Amino acid sequence: MTRFEPSLERIRRDILKFAEFTSSREEGHTRISFSREDKDARAHVSGLMEEARLAVSIDAAGNIIGRRRGRDAKPGILAGSHLDTVREGGRFDGIAGVVAAIETARRFEELGVENVHPIEVVVFLAEEPSPFGLSFIGSRSMAGKLSRDQITTLRDDTGRFLAEAIAEMGGDPPNIGRARRSPDDILAYLELHIEQGPHLNRSCTRIGAVTGIVGTWRASIEVIGRNDHAGTTPMALRKDALAAASEAVLAVERVCRSFEGVVGTVSRVEVSPNALNVIPGRVTMGMEIRSLHGDVADRVHAALRAELCHIMDERGVTIAFELWKSSEPVLFSANMVRRIRHICDQLGVSCSELPSGAGHDANHLAEIAPTGMIFVPSRDGRSHCPEEWSEFEDIALGTEVLAQLIYKIDAGIST
């Protein structure tokens, strides 16, 4: 078995360098898409690609692509991730996947690997929620899911149109359709990422073979009670919307805990009239549930409705509950999962199959190409926060797995 032995020192150097491209106004690491910090990081990644002897270009959607020529013109093998962060985020989300893909290209160059298919390192534009209220802008475009109407109507809080912002990043908004890739163009899309959850870390497992990305169902819950004086209304006569809403929050937690592989969160609450001496008469809440399986989500929905009906009967309030699907579950190729596990077996490292509870650019690439994701552990499962941390040794190991996977797919090795 050929070993690629990625450079631990280069991986550490590159990740820590990207951490310097951050706003000085917040704690942690803030590199919002389309910001000055994002532009500086993009310029740096283009330089790294050139050092790895990749031909660098920017597609119409603003995605940066570093291409290593193959014997054949197409289809290509794509690998990468994103550079932008959430506000006050961490050093590794997205960055680890970009650095791993570039290091793989470096090692292929240093070892004289003659690839059959083109290998493309892709840095997707705006994976995280952007100032335009839209995430996955680059990968949506590559999957043909970003329209001219969207880029010419969506604005940020300064009034700038999304099309203008894409042009500032080197894209070509009038020809946004040219960023679309067809299934004939892509042999596989591969993404290394930190897990952003606790499973690998808790089980002391080195590598995760990702089976898919959960779907998200979001809901609005409105509880209507009755405003009354907080000092004169007896407890037995109250229709306290906040007390009923508190029971609803606990019902969400209780129901979601009863289904394996489901998570549920209530994370936005508005209380009216929100005055110390008035019993709350109205509460509106936002919630979401996530699962890899749509049928389970349907059963969660039914169970939660039954709980809310019980709360209404007990407390004499009205609860309006509206659930809608925000994103479909994405199941990755079982063959890709097997490949990752087999490579880990050959390397003698532990590997577990697990779903991703967070969304990734792979959500959209999976619609046009066989897709695989490699997870490496996150310390204490923390992510999207300054405490986000993954060991550089784990990222180097994940890079070895990525390089092996690209090499085997390119060579047509089935296992």
N, C-alpha and C positions, 0 to 999 in steps of 0.2 A: 504494500500500500504506500503510495507516494504521500509524503508529509510536506505540508507547505510552511509550517513553523512561522506564523506571523510574528512580527517584531513587537514584543510587549512594550518596549521603550517608545517606539513610534506611536503606538496606540495611545499610550499614556500622554505623550507630548501633544498629539493632535486633539484629544478630548479636552485637555486642560487649556489649550490655546483657544478653542471655540468658546470656552467658558468666559474668556476675557471680553467677548463681544456681548456686552450686557449693559442695560441702562443703569446709570448710577443713582437713579431716584428711588429704587426699590431694593428690598432685601432679596437674597437668592440670585436667580438668574432670569432676567427679563429680556427676551428678544422677540418682540411681537412682529408678526409678518408685516412686511412693507416698511418697517422702521429703518432708521439709520443703522442700528445694530444689525439688523437682518441683512441689509445691503453689504455691510462690511464683512459679515460672515460668508456671504455668497461670493464675494471677491476672493476671500481666502480659500474657500473650497475649490474655486476654479484654478487657483494656483497649485493646490495639492494635486488636482487631477492632471494638470500639465506636467508636474514633476513625475507623475506615474506614467507619463507618455500616453495619456489619453487625449483623444481629439475632443475638445470642449465646444459645446454649442448650447444655445438657449432656444427652446421651442416656443411656439406661438403663445403658450400659456404661461411662460416664465419659468418652466422647469429647466434646471441645469442638467445637461447630459454629457458624461465623459465616456467616449466610445473607444473600445479596443477592437481593432479590426479582426475579423475571422477569415478563414479560407472561403467561406460562403458569405454572400451579401446579407442574407436573412434566413430564418428568423433569428432574433437576438435573445440573449439571456439578460434580463434586467435585474439589478440589485440596488437597493438604496433605502432612503428614508427621508427625513426632513430636518431642517435647521432651526425653525422657529420654536418658540417656547410659549407656555402660558405665562401670565404675570407672576413673578416671584416663584418660578419653577426651579428645575434642577439642571444638572450638567449633562445628563445621559439620555433622556428621552429624545428619540430621533437621531441625535448625534452619534450614538453608539453604532447605529445601522449604517450611517454615512461613512464613518471612519472604517468600519469593518469592510465595506465594499471597496473603498479605495485601497486599503491594505491588501485585500485579495488581488486587486489589479497590480499592485506593486510587486507582490510575490510572484505572480505569473510572469511579469516582465523580468524579474531578477533570475527566475529559474528557467527562462526561455520556453515557457509553455506556448505551444502553437495551437490556439483554439480554432475549432471548426466554425463555430458561430460567433458573430459579434457579441461582445460583452459590454453592456452599458451600465455605468454607475449613474443612478438618477437621484437628484436632489429635488424633491417635490416642493412646489411653492405652497405655503400657507396650509399646512396640515391642521394646525390648531385653529380654534375659533378666531377669525380675523376681524379687523375693524369694520368689515362690511357685513358682519352677521352670518358669514358662511365659512365653513371649514372644508378641508380637502380640496382646495381650489385647483391645485396642479393635477392631482390624481383623478378628480372628477373630469377634468379636461381631457386627460389621456384616455379615459373610458368613454369619451364623447357625451358627457353629461353636464357640461357647462355651456349655456347658450349665449348667443349674441345679445339677446334681450336681457339676460341677467347681468352681463358685464356692463351694459349701457344704462341700466336703471339702478343698480345697487350703489349706494353712496356711504362713505364713512362720515363721522361727525364733523368733518371740515367741509363737507360738500363734494369731496373728490369722488369721481366715479371709479368703479372697480377697473374699468378699461384703462383709465389713466394710470392707475397704480400698477397694473400688469405691464404697461408700456415702460414705466419707470424701472421695472425689474428686468428689462431687456426683452419682454415678450412682444407679440405682434397681434394686438387685440382684433383688428379688422379681419384677420385670418385665423381666428381662434380655432376653427375647425381643423386646421392643419396639425394641431397637437394631438388629435385623435389617432390612436393606434388600433390596428385591426388584429384579430386573433392570428392571422397569417404572419404578422410582424414579430410576434413574441412567442418564444419557445417556453419560457417560464419567467415568473416574477418571484424574487426571493427577498426577504427582509429579516435582518437580525434586529432584535429590539429587547430592551430590558422588560422584564415581566410586568412591572408596575403593580404586582400583587405579592402575596406572601407564600404561595404554594412551594415554589422551588427552594426558597430560603428556609422554610420550616422543615422541609423534608430532606435538606442537604443534597438536593439533586442539582447536577451541574448544568443540564440542558433541558429545555422544554421544546417538544415537537407540537406545534400549535395545530389543533384540529379544526378550529374555526373561530369566528368572531361573533359574539352574542348579538342578537337583535335587541332593540330598545323600544319599549312602549312607554309613552308619557301620558300623563293624565292631569286634568284639573279637578279639584274637589272644592265645592262651595258648600259651606254649612250656614244655614239661615236659622238663627234663633230669634231672640227678642231683646232689644235694648231696654234695660230697666235701671233704676237707681241702685247703686251697689250697697247703700246703707239701709235702705228701707224694704227691699224685696226679700222675703224669707227664702231660705235655701230650697225648701220643697216646691216653691212656685217659680223657680228660675228656669229659663230656657237659654242657658249659657252656651253660646256657639263655640267659644274657645274650649270649654270643658269637653264638649262633644267632639271637637276637632282633635283634642289630645287623645281621646279614645280611638279616633280614626287613625292617627299616626301609629299608635301601638298595634292596631289591627293590621296595618300594612306590614309592620315588622313581624308580627306573629304569623301571618299568612305566608309571607315569603320564606320564613325560616322552615316552614312545613314542607317546602318543595326543594328537592335536591337541585343544586346548580342554579338557583334563582336568587337574585339580589333585588332589594327594593329600597327606595329612599324617598323620603319627603324632605325637600331642601329649600322650599320657598313658602313662607307663611305671611299673610297680611291680615291684620286684625282691625276691625272697625267697631266702634269709633276710636279705639286705642286710647281711651282716657281712664285715669285711675279710679274715678268714682262712677263709672258706667259699666254695667255688665255687657260684655261683647255680644253684639247682635248678628255679626256676620264675620266669617273667616273664609278666606280663599287660600288654597294651597296648591303647590305644584309637586308632582311626584313622578317617579319613573320606576319601571321594573326592567330587568335585563335577564335574558335566557338565550341559550343556544338553540332551544327548541320551541317553535311556535305553538305547538299543542299544549305545552306546559304553561305558557303565558296565558292561553285561553282559560285554563283551569284556575290559575291564580286570579284572573279577572273575575270569574264566577264566584270564587270563594270570598273575595274581597267585597263584592256587591252584597253578598249575604251578611257579612259582618256589618256593613254600613246600614243595611235595613234594620238590623237589630239595634244599632245605636239610635236610629231615628225613633223606633218604637219606645225605647227606654227613656229617651230624653225629650221627646216631643219637639224635635227640630226637623228641618228638611235638609237633606244632603243631595246635591246634584253631583254626579260623577260621570266624567266624560273621558274615555280612554282612546288614544289613537296610536298607530304604529309610526314610530320615528325612523326606524331603520330595520331592514330585514336581517335575520341571522345569515351569516356567510359560512358555509362549510368548505374547508379546503380539501384538496385532492388527497384521498386516502393513500394513494401511491407516493405523494410527496412526504406525508407523515412517515410512511414505512422507510423511505430513503433516509430520512434524518435519523430515525432509530437505528437503522443498519449502520450508518456511519459512526454513530456513538458506540455501538457494539464493537466495531472494528478498532475504535480509538480506546476502548476500555473505560469509557466514562458513563456515568449514570444519566438516564434520559427518561422523562415522563411525558405522556400525552396530556395536554390540557387545553381548554379553550381560552381565548382572550376576552376579558371582560371590558376592555377598552377598544375603541375604534382606531383604525390605522389606515394608511394609504392602501394597504392590501385589500381593504373592503372593496375598493373600486377596481383595482387591477384584477381581482379574482373574477370579475365579470367578463374579462377578455383574454385571460391566460391562466394556465395551471399555476397555482400560487402556493408558496410555502413560507412559513415563518418559524424562526428560531428564537426562542426566549433564553435569556441569561438571568440569573437571580438578581433581585432587588433587595437590598438590606432592609429587613423588617417590613418588606412589601411597600415601602414608601415611594411615592412619586408625585409629580406636579407640586413639589414643595422644595425649599432649600435643602432639606435633609436627604433628598433623593441621592442614592449611592449604589453603584455596582462595582465590584472589584475588577480592576483592570485585567487580572489573570482570567477571570470568567469571560470577559469580552474577548480576550485573545483566544480562548478555547472556542467560543462561539464563532469567531472568525475562521478558525481552522475548519469547523464544521461547514460553514458557509462556502469556503474555498473548495472543500471536498465535494460538496453538493453541486456547485457550478461545474467543476471539472468532470464529474461523472455524467451530469446531464449533457454537457457539451460533447463528451466522447461517446454517448449512447450507451453507457454502462447502466444496466437496469437496476442493479442493487447497490 
